[in-house]
Amino acid sequence: MKSNNQSMKYLLAVAGVVLLIGCRDNTPSPAVAAPVNAPDTVPVLVLHDTNVTKSIEFPAELLPYEQAELFARVQGYVKDLKVDMGDQVRRGQTLAIIEAPELQTKYAEFQSALQAAKAKYMSTADVYQRLSKAAQAKTPGIVAPVDLERSRNQYLADSASYEAARQLAQSYKEVAGYLVLQAPFDGVITARHTDRGALVGNNQAILTIQHNSQLRLRVAIPELYVAAGVVSKTATFRVDAYPDQLFQATLTRKSESIQPETRTELWEYVYDNHKRDLKAGSFAYVKLGLQRVGNSFILPPTAIVTNQERKFVIRVKEGKAAWVDVRQGMSTDKGIEVFGDLHNNDTLVVRATDERKPGSTAFWKKN
């Protein structure tokens, strides 16, 4: 009996412990506070305009200051070539002599005709002057009026014939001068296209002459930069022939026109090549310092958003984001030049993205 009572006590104790554990597990756990979304921290910058400068290298070409292809103005044979490739020549110097027998024969004929017309004219003039003086004498009837008129008409006709013969002979004299080729300017003979005895005409050049004591440095400037001014009228350039040397040329003229094929404007510099160290036709690389005439804004590339529809920046106004369309200008070491409805002291997002919609807010942190 005693043993049964002890077993009953043991079972009651175990049941009490289980009941206490069950009650403890049913106790509700304390509530966890819901997280609160903190605003994004977005870096921004304050906009200030500046004078934009840019140093950029363009391909260029060295050209002779003057160049001429020398042709024979009349058909004939090369009688003499007094120069060859590489020869330095002076203006007016005889370079070649052309022989044209037919032309010389015609010139002799016209000279003979001129002398005949001159003799006839002088004879007629003498007769007319004598009759005119006799008609003015006090003795009437010495010269009939009809004879005086006939003599005058003959004098005028012979005078016209003589003038025509003189003009024709003069023209052929000038043509005969075409048989001598002279240098049009100081320069160097860069090409010889024929030899002695060859038949030449106005369809084949005999010589090529270049004035290369000065060279033209021509640069094609893209349309984006044509409105910019140059920091200096002097430009530095290099050529492959002298990789360790720099040369300087002076800006002299601009074409003032955009070429439709390349969308560029030609700028021309002049290089003093009196030492003849550089050669016409060489390829060059010219470095220009460009400067915007007025002030503009420079932004880091990350501040500009470009998508399929537009190019814009994000301005913060009254704590909210707003998209502002911009146009891109020059790219510089400091950033990209932009134009648009922007003003000094505007606040712009440094890392802009089209995911940040207009009207959105954030914690705008100035850099």
Helices and strands as residue ranges (DSSP letters): H 2-25, E 41-46, E 53-71, E 76-81, E 88-89, E 94-99, H 101-135, H 145-177, E 180-182, E 187-192, E 199-200, E 205-222, G 223-225, E 229-230, E 234-239, E 242-254, E 264-272, E 283-291, E 297-299, G 301-303, E 305-306, E 311-317, E 320-332, E 335-340, E 347-349, E 363-366
